[in-house]
């Protein structure tokens, strides 16, 4: 039986990161992947969908200019869109494939073994690998489970990936659908609504169970994104319950009910189910190794990536924590460092930076106002509009704002930030670092930022808190605000 220092089951972003980190320690590593290295981080997920968003954003920007000039809109064939997405996917796939082949060479002293097959646990150290050539057992000192996740299904609705689709099938369509209903108004649902409304070829409907989309985010964010969607022709069914959805004569018919007992029946060409994801646990045989599930029924790893079996770890989507590529990679690296004794501190989830590819782009780190109210955390909040930022003015992209949340005391340590607008994702890393380092806001106020840049807006927010901003909120009352938030009550803070 072949023996390894580390066996990784699953070759998505988390599993791949775990294998490479194991090699950093000079360990002998086996990486097992049943289908495609890269997982949803490359295919039918992060990379492919964001490539779609980038293309649609450019098309929408060009068409706004053309229509403003009284010209006909630009149309990009769907086959060309698919080609561009496939090129991006192939580029990343090629990088992974070449990297693995080179890592398996003799020059790397055989530290990496890549197994194309299905891995499952036989006990706490033994893994069965089933390939097209048969099956065999391998032994691992440490084992990392990184089998990812898949789209969640809905009872009584069959996703055939042709008419009723999930994110696994939406990019394989043969043409733009004339009409599309999206079930679920969370991040992914709203991203696809943005993408298809950007292209301008599809009438989009979005089913929202709550009274506003992105229910986990602050109202000022969801209202801005919602308004932009509706201006682009998206119909948002607020407070709607999906009674049924079925395919009739090649079309999708869905019925909605509302709190006022009103009913609505609509037919569309395609439907997209976007109701979350579930971890890929089936077939791992975790019970053979004695690994326990948590009370929620979706966790494997509950103790800082480590399961109840000390040498078995769970990372990425399968852990049931935060289903993000960057978080999966960090969890994977952390688990390997723990396994080989190089990591003593616990992994922090307080400064996770996220991006929502909407219109406009939304970036987030730390807590928002809703969470502060729910958890009775007294805070100070400062907000500045994009229209006061020189770079936004230069780009002619002045829709958006920065919002920073700090502790309601003299230290004013940063707890969270929301950036909404052009280049939002480039603006939150420094704040994420300050949250991790527990540093005061003075650090940001004294930095010399590049000019003109979007991040200058962050500095102006901090200066407002310190009462030394360049622009005075008494003049720009509709563009700048600073207030305390205690027990859900907003109290304006006096600023010049």
C-alpha positions in Angstrom: 0.0 0.0 0.0 1.4 3.4 -1.0 1.9 5.7 1.9 1.6 9.5 1.9 2.1 12.3 4.4 -1.0 14.0 3.1 -4.0 12.8 1.1 -6.3 15.4 -0.4 -9.7 14.3 -1.7 -11.0 16.9 -4.1 -9.1 19.0 -6.6 -11.1 22.3 -6.6 -9.5 25.5 -5.3 -9.4 24.4 -1.7 -8.0 20.9 -2.5 -5.5 22.2 -5.0 -4.2 24.8 -2.5 -3.9 22.1 0.2 -1.8 19.9 -2.0 0.5 22.7 -3.0 0.9 23.8 0.6 1.8 20.3 1.6 4.6 20.3 -1.0 5.9 23.5 0.6 6.6 21.5 3.7 8.5 18.9 1.7 5.8 16.3 2.3 4.7 13.4 0.0 1.2 14.4 -1.2 -1.6 12.6 -3.1 -4.3 14.7 -4.8 -7.5 12.9 -5.8 -10.0 14.5 -8.2 -12.8 12.6 -9.9 -13.5 15.0 -12.7 -11.8 18.3 -13.4 -9.0 20.0 -11.4 -10.2 23.5 -10.5 -13.8 22.5 -9.7 -16.5 25.2 -9.5 -13.8 27.8 -9.0 -13.1 27.4 -12.8 -16.1 25.5 -14.3 -19.7 26.7 -14.0 -18.8 28.9 -11.1 -16.5 31.7 -10.0 -14.3 32.1 -13.1 -16.8 31.4 -15.8 -19.7 33.4 -14.3 -17.4 36.4 -13.6 -16.1 36.2 -17.2 -19.8 36.4 -18.3 -20.3 39.4 -16.0 -17.2 41.2 -17.4 -18.4 40.7 -21.0 -21.9 41.8 -20.2 -20.7 44.9 -18.4 -18.6 46.0 -21.4 -21.6 45.4 -23.7 -23.9 47.4 -21.5 -21.4 50.3 -21.2 -20.9 50.4 -24.9 -24.7 50.3 -25.6 -25.3 53.1 -23.1 -22.9 55.3 -25.1 -24.4 54.3 -28.4 -28.0 54.8 -27.3 -27.1 58.2 -25.8 -25.8 59.1 -29.2 -28.9 58.0 -31.0 -27.3 54.9 -32.5 -28.4 51.3 -32.6 -27.1 49.0 -29.8 -24.2 46.7 -30.3 -25.1 43.0 -30.3 -22.7 40.2 -29.5 -23.8 36.7 -30.5 -24.2 34.2 -27.7 -21.8 31.8 -29.5 -19.1 34.5 -29.2 -19.9 35.0 -25.5 -19.5 31.3 -24.9 -16.3 31.3 -26.9 -14.8 34.0 -24.7 -15.9 32.2 -21.5 -14.4 28.9 -22.8 -11.1 30.7 -23.6 -10.9 32.0 -20.0 -11.8 28.5 -18.6 -9.2 26.8 -20.9 -6.5 29.2 -19.9 -7.0 28.5 -16.2 -7.4 24.7 -16.8 -4.2 24.7 -18.9 -2.3 26.4 -16.0 -3.5 23.8 -13.5 -2.8 20.8 -15.8 0.7 21.9 -16.8 1.5 22.7 -13.2 0.4 19.2 -12.0 2.4 17.5 -14.7 5.5 19.4 -13.9 5.0 18.8 -10.1 4.9 15.1 -10.7 8.2 15.0 -12.5 11.4 13.5 -11.0 12.8 16.9 -10.5 10.2 17.4 -7.7 11.3 14.1 -6.1 7.9 12.5 -6.5 6.3 14.6 -3.9 3.0 14.9 -5.8 0.9 12.1 -7.0 -2.2 13.0 -9.0 -5.0 10.4 -9.0 -7.9 10.9 -11.5 -10.6 9.0 -9.7 -13.0 8.9 -6.7 -11.6 8.9 -3.2 -13.5 7.6 -0.1 -12.5 6.8 3.4 -12.0 3.2 4.6 -10.8 4.2 8.1 -9.1 7.3 9.6 -5.9 6.7 7.6 -6.9 4.6 4.6 -8.5 5.9 1.4 -9.9 3.8 -1.4 -9.3 5.2 -4.9 -11.5 4.1 -7.7 -10.2 4.9 -11.2 -11.2 3.7 -14.7 -8.4 1.1 -14.3 -9.7 -0.4 -11.1 -9.4 0.4 -7.4 -6.6 0.4 -4.8 -5.9 1.5 -1.3 -3.5 4.2 -0.1 -2.5 5.3 3.4 -2.2 8.9 4.7 -0.8 10.4 7.9 -3.2 13.3 7.3 -6.3 13.5 5.2 -8.0 16.7 3.9 -11.6 16.5 2.6 -12.2 19.2 -0.1 -15.0 17.8 -2.3 -16.8 21.1 -2.8 -20.5 21.6 -3.4 -23.2 21.5 -6.0 -26.3 23.6 -6.7 -29.2 23.0 -4.3 -32.3 21.5 -5.8 -36.0 22.3 -5.0 -38.6 19.7 -4.2 -40.9 18.8 -7.1 -38.9 20.8 -9.6 -36.7 18.8 -11.9 -33.6 20.7 -13.3 -33.0 19.1 -16.6 -30.2 21.7 -17.4 -32.0 22.5 -20.7 -35.2 24.3 -19.8 -35.0 24.5 -16.0 -31.3 25.1 -15.2 -28.9 25.6 -12.4 -25.5 27.3 -12.5 -24.2 24.0 -13.9 -26.1 24.4 -17.1 -26.8 28.1 -17.6 -23.7 28.8 -19.6 -24.3 25.8 -22.0 -27.4 27.4 -23.6 -27.3 27.6 -27.3 -28.6 31.2 -27.5 -29.8 34.0 -25.3 -33.2 33.1 -23.9 -36.0 35.5 -24.9 -37.2 35.4 -21.2 -35.7 34.0 -18.0 -37.0 33.6 -14.5 -34.5 33.3 -11.7 -35.6 31.6 -8.4 -33.6 33.2 -5.6 -32.6 36.8 -5.0 -29.4 36.2 -3.2 -25.9 37.0 -4.5 -25.8 34.4 -7.4 -29.4 35.0 -8.5 -28.8 38.8 -8.6 -25.5 38.3 -10.4 -27.2 36.4 -13.2 -30.1 38.8 -13.3 -27.5 41.6 -13.8 -25.6 39.6 -16.5 -28.6 38.8 -18.7 -30.2 42.3 -18.3 -26.8 43.8 -19.2 -26.8 42.0 -22.5 -30.2 43.4 -23.3 -31.5 40.3 -25.1 -33.5 38.7 -22.3 -36.5 39.7 -20.3 -35.5 38.8 -16.8 -37.8 38.0 -13.9 -36.4 37.6 -10.3 -38.4 35.8 -7.6 -37.7 37.4 -4.2 -39.2 35.8 -1.1 -38.5 38.9 1.0 -39.5 42.5 0.5 -36.1 43.3 -1.0 -33.3 41.5 -2.7 -30.0 40.7 -1.0 -31.8 40.4 2.4 -28.6 39.9 4.3 -27.3 43.3 3.2 -28.1 46.9 4.3 -31.1 48.5 2.7 -29.1 51.2 1.0 -27.2 48.5 -1.0 -30.2 46.4 -1.9 -32.3 49.4 -2.9 -29.6 50.8 -5.2 -29.0 47.4 -6.9 -32.7 46.7 -7.2 -33.4 50.2 -8.7 -30.7 49.6 -11.3 -32.1 46.2 -12.2 -35.6 47.5 -12.7 -34.3 50.4 -14.8 -32.7 47.7 -17.1 -36.1 46.0 -17.4 -35.8 43.3 -14.7 -39.2 42.4 -13.1 -38.6 41.7 -9.4 -41.4 39.6 -7.7 -41.1 40.9 -4.1 -42.7 38.9 -1.2 -43.4 36.1 -3.6 -43.8 32.4 -2.9 -43.2 29.9 -5.6 -46.3 27.7 -5.7 -45.2 25.5 -8.7 -42.9 25.4 -11.7 -43.3 23.1 -14.6 -42.4 22.7 -18.3 -45.4 23.0 -20.6 -45.0 22.8 -24.4 -41.3 23.6 -24.1 -41.9 26.7 -21.9 -41.5 27.2 -18.2 -44.7 28.0 -16.4 -44.5 29.2 -12.8 -47.1 30.3 -10.3 -46.6 32.8 -7.5 -48.6 33.7 -4.5 -48.4 36.9 -2.4 -49.3 37.8 1.2 -52.4 39.6 -0.1 -53.6 36.3 -1.5 -53.0 37.5 -5.0 -51.9 34.8 -7.6 -49.8 35.2 -10.7 -49.0 32.8 -13.5 -46.2 33.6 -16.0 -44.6 31.7 -18.8 -40.9 32.1 -19.8 -38.5 30.3 -22.1 -36.0 29.3 -19.4 -35.7 29.1 -15.6 -32.6 29.3 -13.4 -32.7 27.8 -9.9 -30.4 29.8 -7.6 -31.2 28.7 -4.1 -27.8 28.0 -2.7 -25.4 25.0 -2.7 -25.0 21.8 -0.8 -21.8 20.1 0.2 -20.6 17.0 -1.7 -20.5 14.5 1.1 -22.2 11.5 -0.5 -19.7 8.7 -1.3 -17.0 9.9 1.1 -18.0 7.2 3.6 -17.0 9.5 6.5 -18.7 7.2 8.9 -16.1 4.5 8.3 -13.5 6.9 9.7 -15.7 8.0 12.6 -16.1 11.6 11.3 -19.2 13.2 12.7 -21.6 15.6 11.1 -22.6 18.7 13.0 -26.1 19.4 14.4 -26.8 21.5 11.3 -26.3 18.4 9.1 -24.0 20.1 6.7 -20.7 20.7 8.5 -17.9 18.3 8.6 -15.2 20.5 10.1 -16.3 22.4 13.2 -13.0 23.0 15.0 -10.8 25.3 13.0 -10.9 23.0 9.9 -10.2 19.9 12.0 -12.9 17.3 12.4 -13.5 15.2 15.5 -10.9 12.8 14.1 -7.6 14.7 14.7 -5.8 13.8 11.5 -8.8 14.5 9.2 -9.7 18.0 8.1 -12.5 19.6 6.0 -12.0 22.7 4.0 -13.8 24.8 1.3 -17.5 24.4 0.5 -17.8 20.9 2.0 -17.1 22.3 5.4 -20.4 24.2 5.3 -18.8 27.5 6.3 -18.3 30.3 3.8 -18.6 29.1 0.2 -16.0 31.3 -1.5 -12.9 30.4 -3.5 -10.6 32.7 -1.5 -11.9 31.3 1.8 -11.6 27.7 0.7 -7.9 28.3 -0.3 -7.2 30.0 3.1 -8.9 27.2 5.0 -6.9 24.6 3.0 -3.6 26.2 3.7 -4.4 26.7 7.3 -5.4 23.0 7.7 -2.1 21.9 6.2 -0.2 24.2 8.5 -2.0 22.8 11.5 -1.4 19.2 10.4 2.3 19.8 10.2 2.6 21.9 13.3 3.3 25.2 11.7 0.1 27.0 12.7 -0.9 27.7 16.3 -3.4 30.5 16.0 -7.0 29.9 15.0 -8.3 30.9 11.6 -10.3 34.2 11.7 -13.4 34.8 9.6 -13.8 38.4 10.7 -11.9 40.0 7.8 -13.2 38.0 4.8 -13.3 40.2 1.7 -16.1 39.4 -0.7 -17.3 40.8 -4.1 -20.8 40.8 -5.5 -20.8 41.2 -9.3 -23.8 43.4 -9.7 -24.7 46.8 -11.0 -22.9 48.5 -9.5 -20.2 46.2 -8.1 -20.5 45.6 -4.3 -17.5 44.7 -2.1 -17.7 43.9 1.6 -15.6 43.0 4.6 -16.6 42.6 8.2 -20.0 43.4 9.7 -22.7 45.6 8.2 -25.3 47.8 9.9 -27.9 45.0 10.0 -25.6 42.7 11.9 -24.7 45.4 14.4 -28.4 46.0 15.1 -29.1 42.3 15.4 -26.2 41.7 17.8 -26.7 45.0 19.7 -23.2 46.3 18.8 -23.0 50.1 19.4 -21.1 51.6 16.4 -20.3 54.7 14.5 -21.0 54.8 10.8 -19.6 57.1 8.1 -20.7 57.3 4.5 -19.4 59.2 1.5 -20.9 59.3 -2.0 -18.9 58.4 -5.1 -19.8 61.8 -6.6 -17.2 63.4 -4.3 -14.3 61.1 -5.4 -12.1 62.5 -8.2 -11.5 59.2 -9.9 -15.2 58.4 -10.0 -15.8 61.8 -11.6 -13.0 61.2 -14.1 -14.5 57.8 -15.1 -18.0 59.3 -15.3 -19.1 56.6 -12.8 -20.4 58.5 -9.8 -23.0 56.1 -8.7 -22.1 54.4 -5.4 -20.7 55.0 -1.9 -18.3 54.0 0.7 -19.5 53.1 4.2 -17.2 52.3 7.1 -18.4 51.0 10.5 -16.2 51.5 13.6 -16.5 50.9 17.3 -18.4 53.5 19.2 -15.5 54.6 21.4 -12.4 56.8 21.3 -10.4 54.0 19.6 -12.8 53.7 16.7 -11.4 50.4 15.4 -12.8 49.3 12.1 -15.4 46.5 12.3 -16.7 46.5 8.7 -16.9 48.3 5.4 -19.1 48.3 2.3 -18.0 49.6 -1.1 -20.6 50.1 -3.8 -19.5 51.3 -7.2 -16.9 51.2 -9.9 -13.6 49.5 -8.7 -15.3 48.7 -5.4 -13.4 45.4 -5.1 -10.0 47.2 -5.2 -10.9 49.3 -2.2 -11.4 46.9 0.7 -8.2 45.0 1.1 -6.5 47.7 3.3 -9.6 47.8 5.6 -9.6 44.0 5.8 -6.0 44.1 6.9 -6.7 46.7 9.5 -9.5 44.6 10.9 -7.2 41.6 11.1 -4.5 43.7 12.8 -7.0 45.5 15.1 -5.5 48.8 14.1 -7.1 52.2 14.7 -8.4 54.4 11.8 -5.5 56.9 12.1 -3.4 54.4 10.1 -5.6 55.1 7.1 -6.0 58.8 7.6 -2.2 59.4 7.4 -1.5 57.2 4.3 -0.6 59.0 1.1 -3.0 57.5 -1.4 -2.4 57.6 -5.2 -4.4 60.3 -7.0 -6.8 60.1 -8.5 -8.0 56.8 -7.1 -11.2 55.3 -5.8 -9.5 54.5 -2.4 -9.2 58.2 -1.7 -12.8 57.9 -0.7 -11.9 55.6 2.2 -9.5 58.1 3.5 -12.1 60.8 3.4 -14.5 58.6 5.4 -11.8 58.2 8.0 -11.1 61.9 8.1 -14.8 62.5 8.6 -14.8 60.3 11.7 -11.8 62.3 13.0 -13.5 65.6 12.1 -10.8 66.7 9.7 -12.3 65.9 6.2 -11.5 68.0 3.2 -15.2 68.3 2.3 -17.5 69.3 5.1 -20.7 67.4 5.7 -22.5 70.6 6.7 -22.1 71.6 3.1 -22.6 68.2 1.4 -25.4 66.9 3.6 -26.8 64.7 0.8 -23.3 63.3 0.0 -21.7 62.7 3.4 -23.1 61.4 6.7 -21.7 60.3 10.0 -23.8 58.9 12.8 -23.8 56.6 15.8 -26.0 53.5 15.8 -27.0 52.3 19.3 -29.9 49.8 19.9 -31.0 50.4 16.3 -31.3 54.1 16.8 -29.4 56.4 14.4 -28.0 59.7 16.0 -26.2 62.1 13.7 -22.7 63.0 14.9 -21.8 66.7 14.7 -19.2 67.3 12.1 -18.0 70.4 10.3 
